[in-house]
Structures are given as C-alpha cells and as structure tokens.
C-alpha cells in the first residue's frame, strides 16, 4: 500500500520523529509470545490555525458549567457524567464505574490474528498512526514490519488509548510499522444499508465513452494542491498578513493563560494534537508510563465521552489543562502518589490537578 | 443525504451523497450531581468568571503566547468556499497513487433518481474495467473537500481525504536500523503469522467498552452492581532469545 515504496532505508537508527516529541501511547505489540515495545504517534496533526474565542480585549474564554436552574457556577465535584437511555432517562455514571467498564486486558496490542491486506476495508480506516520502536532492541520490531509487508498481511488487535478502546490494524510498510484505527462493526454502512439500487444492465456505448474519458483524465500521480484545504490556507495567509502589518492584534499583558480549562470532553480520537510540545499532560503521562507501573489504568473517559465528529477543523489541540481535569480522582491520586506529591491524601480533585500540573511544568 | 452533480469530463450524473460511517461510541452528558439535570455551559472571562455574550466575543488565532490576531465575522465569512452542488473529478489515478493514511471519512454516492442510473452504473462499470479511482473536489456545508472516487459494494463511493498539510511526513519517522535479521527468525515469524492467519470478520470485534457501559447502565437501572472482570496476565516466555520465543509461540498457535 502507500505510494512511498521507494523511501530510503538508510536513514540512521533514530526512529523517533524529529523534535523529541512523545507518543500518544506507549505499550507493547505482541504476536505469539513475541513482544515489541512501541510508541504510537499520530500522523495527523492539527493545522497551524486554530480559531479561539476571546474576550473583546483578547483573553481566551473558558468554558464553565452552571446549574440550569439557579445559574450558579458548579465545581467539578458537583458534576457527574450521565448516560442517556433510549427513553431519555439520564443515568449517572461515576468515574470509578467507568474505570471498571474500560477493559484493562487490552492495555497492550495483542495481534491475535493476521488477515490479508486486501481484506481490510478502507471504509473502516479512522485515524492513521506511526509506531516507533521504544525498546533497546529493534529486532522484533523490524522482524514484524518485514514479515507483514512481505506476506501482505495485517495484524488485528484491540487496545486502549486515551480512555477509549480501539480496534486497530497494524501494517508493515517501508520497514516501519503503521497503525490504522478501524471503525467498529456497525460503524460502517453497506450500500444496501443506505438503500442504493443494485446495478442493472448498462449500455455498452456509455461504458466505452466513459472508459475513454477516464483514460484521457488518467494521470500517474496526484497534485498535492488538489487535496489542499483552501480555506485553511487562506486563513493562514490572512493571519500572517495582519500579524506583519500589526493590524488587529489583541494582547493582554500578564493575562493568565487558561489554566482552568474546562472538563470539555473532546474527541480524544488522536487526530490533531500529535506533538504539541506544550501538552504537559502528555509529557507527564509519558513519564509515568516510563516509570513502568505496568497497570496504567490511566484516564478513564475524557475521550470516550464524546468521540463523535472528526470534523476537520475540530481537530484542535487539546488544552493543557483539559486532559488532567477529565481524569477520575483515583487516577489523579495514583499519579500524585507516584510523583510523591505531599499532602495528596487530603486534596480535592481540583487540588490534585493543580499539584500534578505544577509538577509537570517544574 | 446531500444532492449534487458528479462531473466527470463531459458527463454529469445527478447523485445523492450518504454518510457511510456511523458513530458507535458512547456519549455522556454532564449533569448537576444534586438533581441529575443537564447543566448549562457558558464561555466566561477567566479573570472575572463572568459569562461573555456572543456579541462581545472575538475570534482570533494565537500567533505568540498570549498574542492574538483577531478576525471579524465578515472576514471569516469571506474565507468560506463558494457554495456549489458539483462534485468535480479532476483526474483518475491508479489506486496505488493514494495513501490510505489520507483517508478520513467514507460516503456513498447513489443515483439521484431512476433517470440517472444509466450513467451512474456506466461510470461504475468503466471504473471497474479500468481499475482507476478518481480525485474529486466538492464543497459541502461551507467546507471544501477533496476525496477519492472509488467503488464499494459495486456502487460509487467518495472517501474524503485529509489535506497534505494535516499529515506528518513519512520521513519524520525514521527507519529503525540494526543488524541484518536472522534468516531462521524471519522464517519462524512468517510461520507464526501464517498460523495466526484468519479472515477479517469485524463482528468478532465488538466495542467492549460501549457494551460494558450499556451493561453498566442496565445493571444500575435494575439496581445491581456490575461484576468486574478479572485481568489475566500474558504468559511469560521461557526462552528469552527471539528465535526461542517464536518457536514457543508457534507451538502454542499450532
């Protein structure tokens, strides 16, 4: 697959992406008893422009939650997740209960079966990731990559990333391992589901005429410009022009940067935000995972709460604060223990978040 | 469903576009714990905690920490692509010209009416016989898209593609280097993959998280607790060499 078969394989042993970014996930791919420690990076990144909502003088707004009756602002402890049943009943779900629902056993990627490359329907492809070896030895990694590529096979597994269980296909390509998260059963409709008519007899002259058209329009490659999102490009240009001219600049010196980002539950599907250096949460999690407590039961929820629309422009970088805030208190406490945060046992959830954030930035 | 005209050279086919992907994830609402009522979200000024009215909001792009270039609604509206009902194919390529990492979201195209079925299926037939896929552009709901026009279940489908700017270059991830792989290990790995080969049946991979959340909700509605599932650690290999591990794996798989 892919069009980059000709890439040089002579690049050095440095397999990490440039810039020292950390993966979205680190864990182990296993097939049989062979284990391949890897880090996973999104190959989709947020495009540079992200429109923020600001006050008139230029301070980013924060989303906060209010009682719908008396309009009082609610603290995190006063908020609980609710699952809406088909008949509209709202059932509260506590963080701890959600933790239980998350299947721990798929913390790693166990390639329990290998399927033919052509059998994986591209309609199922959701997000693409690069897998980079993270262990001392790259031998098992290279062995798996080469075997998959040569045998034209794809490994299938489920794993938990960012509080969400994913079905994933592992590909070998150009000496590297790649992953595509796959839409689950029920996540893809067939032509019959949609109700499309079945093919009936076609007039041969019309087919011949179209074949001639296709051949005339055939080209060996794609022009990258054909895929470019013009609006994003135009927006970038407008922003750059205004910036250069010093026009419409809003800045409040000393305004506190949004440290209290809301418990907004955003996609969490890994799109965008692949390697934002400011993402302290991910740096912190990276450290924790490295410290090797094998049962990183990490984050419940954040992502699973609302994983819908993969709107192109919605792939905004997650705010620094957001992710920690969406973790259950038990998980925050576990992290605080690992980092030896003093006084943690008497801390409220918000205080734990604050303490962890301070640790991460120090 | 969204109606459009598919334009391929001189041929125009009235079509309807249908989403082929469905969201199967779990969604929660945030509730006020005291009365389990959905809460209200507001955007506030972080300095005062006071909600900001829409008319007073500004939209901006951060160009340096804390510094924003603001954009008016009119400027943003001007950047919107011109509305159009055309899905225009600009060229046809061999499928290998497309990188699956570009795939974002699948749609079906159906004939808009009985009268357009002739051209619709003639195009499907032409694509099948040539094995070519189209590269198409269209504007839908104020957003411009690029996509691959291909066949799916014998019908026309469009897979929206990500813009190249959204993708990290393949080169950004180096190729791991190391000593040449041992021929015996390569052979064993091939056998192991073979032993674990099976057809892909998506039904065999339920979304366990969704199912368990639904089970949890049902248990709660009945006033029961959800039984927690035991965690089974993976068996430890005895022989630590890669070839040894592969052999043990093979004997288990076989």
Interface residues (C-beta under 8 A of the other chain):
Chain A: X1 X2 X3 X4 X7 X8 X9 X11 X12 X13 X14 X15 X16 X17 X18 X30 X31 X32 X33 X34 X41 X42 X43 X44 X45 X46 X47 X49 X50 X51 X52 X53 X54 X55 X56 X58 X59 X60 X61 X62 X63 X64 X65 X66 X67 X68 X69 X71 X73 X74 X77 X78 X79 X80 X81 X82 X83 X84 X85 X89 X90 X91 X92 X93 X97 X98 X100 X101 X102 X103 X104 X105 X106 X108 X110 X111 X112 X113 X114 X115 X116 X119 X120 X122 X123 X124 X125 X128 X130 X132 X133 X137 X138 X139 X140 X141 X142 X143 X144 X146 X147 X148 X150 X151 X153 X154 X156 X158 X160 X164 X165 X167 X174 X175 X176 X178 X180 X182 X183 X184 X185 X186 X187 X188 X189 X190 X191 X192 X194 X195 X196 X197 X198 X199 X200 X202 X203 X206 X207 X209 X210 X211 X213 X214 X215 X216 X217 X218 X219 X220 X221 X222 X224 X226 X227 X228 X229 X230 X231 X232 X233 X234 X235 X238 X239 X242 X243 X247 X248 X249 X250 X251 X252 X253 X255 X256 X257 X258 X260 X262 X263 X265 X274 X275 X295 X301 X304 X305 X306 X307 X308 X309 X310 X312 X313 X315
Chain B: X8 X9 X10 X11 X18 X19 X20 X21 X22 X23 X24 X25 X26 X27 X28 X29 X30 X31 X32 X33 X34 X35 X36 X37 X38 X39 X40 X41 X42 X43 X44 X45 X46 X47 X49 X51 X52 X56 X57 X58 X59 X60 X61 X62 X63 X65 X66 X67 X68 X69 X70 X71 X75 X76 X79 X80 X81 X89 X90 X91 X92 X93 X94 X96 X97 X98 X99 X100 X101 X102 X103 X104 X105 X106 X108 X110 X111 X117 X118 X119 X121 X122 X123 X124 X125 X126 X127 X129 X130 X132 X134 X135 X137 X143 X144 X146 X152 X153 X154 X155 X157 X159 X161 X162 X163 X164 X165 X166 X167 X168 X170 X171 X172 X173 X174 X175 X176 X177 X178 X179 X181 X185 X186 X189 X190 X192 X193 X194 X196 X197 X198 X199 X200 X202 X203 X205 X206 X207 X208 X209 X210 X212 X213 X215 X216 X217 X220 X221 X226 X228 X229 X231 X232 X234 X235 X237 X242 X245 X246 X248 X249 X250 X252 X253
